[in-house]
Amino acid sequence: MGQERVTGSGEDPRVAELRTAVSRLRRALAGHPARFPDRAIAEDELAALDAMALSGVPEIPRLRRSLLLIAGAIGSVSALASALRDVRVAVDLFGEPPRR
């Protein structure tokens, strides 16, 4: 989907949105007191998403895989649902992965 670059910064607005959403979820997860078994997986995948965003244009299949792992790791922690939704919306900005 041909999105224009932000004037002056040269950053793809989809990347900026992804970085913002990932940052928000990372902060929410860091501040959440509950310890759950797959928390480290969520933290690792959020770090991977951030690294992909910093690199420029992320690979769509890898974005979607990370999103699924994060959603599975966080499970039904309702306090994180809004921030997780924002990450999903940001990933969706990149479109669908190519069909096989």
C-alpha positions as semicolon CSV with decimal commas, in nm:
position;residue;x (nm);y (nm);z (nm)
1;M;0,000;0,000;0,000
2;G;0,189;0,304;-0,121
3;Q;0,226;0,513;0,189
4;E;0,426;0,832;0,158
5;R;0,724;0,902;0,378
6;V;0,692;1,158;0,653
7;T;0,818;1,493;0,535
8;G;1,155;1,583;0,681
9;S;1,224;1,265;0,875
10;G;1,235;1,022;0,584
11;E;1,083;0,751;0,805
12;D;0,806;0,534;0,669
13;P;0,492;0,619;0,873
14;R;0,414;0,248;0,909
15;V;0,753;0,193;1,072
16;A;0,696;0,489;1,303
17;E;0,356;0,348;1,402
18;L;0,505;0,004;1,465
19;R;0,784;0,147;1,681
20;T;0,534;0,349;1,885
21;A;0,302;0,051;1,937
22;V;0,589;-0,183;2,029
23;S;0,727;0,072;2,274
24;R;0,387;0,110;2,438
25;L;0,340;-0,266;2,478
26;R;0,695;-0,307;2,611
27;R;0,628;-0,042;2,876
28;A;0,292;-0,197;2,966
29;L;0,449;-0,542;2,994
30;A;0,740;-0,412;3,203
31;G;0,497;-0,242;3,440
32;H;0,265;-0,540;3,473
33;P;0,322;-0,713;3,807
34;A;0,206;-1,061;3,709
35;R;0,465;-1,318;3,619
36;F;0,348;-1,567;3,361
37;P;0,533;-1,857;3,202
38;D;0,582;-1,708;2,854
39;R;0,664;-1,352;2,955
40;A;1,024;-1,388;2,829
41;I;0,895;-1,497;2,489
42;A;0,679;-1,184;2,464
43;E;0,972;-0,964;2,568
44;D;1,206;-1,131;2,315
45;E;0,957;-1,096;2,030
46;L;0,890;-0,732;2,116
47;A;1,265;-0,672;2,100
48;A;1,272;-0,847;1,762
49;L;0,986;-0,630;1,632
50;D;1,167;-0,318;1,749
51;A;1,488;-0,431;1,577
52;M;1,297;-0,501;1,254
53;A;1,139;-0,157;1,267
54;L;1,477;0,007;1,324
55;S;1,618;-0,172;1,021
56;G;1,371;-0,004;0,785
57;V;1,114;-0,214;0,607
58;P;1,041;-0,531;0,805
59;E;0,957;-0,866;0,647
60;I;0,581;-0,914;0,666
61;P;0,587;-1,289;0,743
62;R;0,833;-1,230;1,028
63;L;0,620;-0,944;1,163
64;R;0,314;-1,166;1,167
65;R;0,502;-1,455;1,329
66;S;0,625;-1,227;1,607
67;L;0,275;-1,090;1,656
68;L;0,134;-1,442;1,694
69;L;0,405;-1,539;1,941
70;I;0,345;-1,226;2,147
71;A;-0,031;-1,277;2,149
72;G;0,014;-1,640;2,251
73;A;0,265;-1,551;2,522
74;I;0,056;-1,274;2,671
75;G;-0,257;-1,482;2,650
76;S;-0,555;-1,333;2,821
77;V;-0,383;-1,064;3,030
78;S;-0,659;-0,808;2,987
79;A;-0,445;-0,521;3,116
80;L;-0,226;-0,561;2,805
81;A;-0,506;-0,607;2,551
82;S;-0,520;-0,246;2,432
83;A;-0,145;-0,219;2,378
84;L;-0,141;-0,559;2,203
85;R;-0,423;-0,442;1,975
86;D;-0,214;-0,138;1,879
87;V;0,074;-0,364;1,778
88;R;-0,162;-0,576;1,567
89;V;-0,298;-0,265;1,395
90;A;0,057;-0,144;1,327
91;V;0,157;-0,482;1,181
92;D;-0,156;-0,476;0,962
93;L;-0,037;-0,148;0,808
94;F;0,228;-0,349;0,623
95;G;-0,037;-0,555;0,447
96;E;-0,074;-0,925;0,399
97;P;0,219;-1,158;0,345
98;P;0,255;-1,283;-0,014
99;R;0,045;-1,589;-0,094
100;R;0,230;-1,911;-0,159
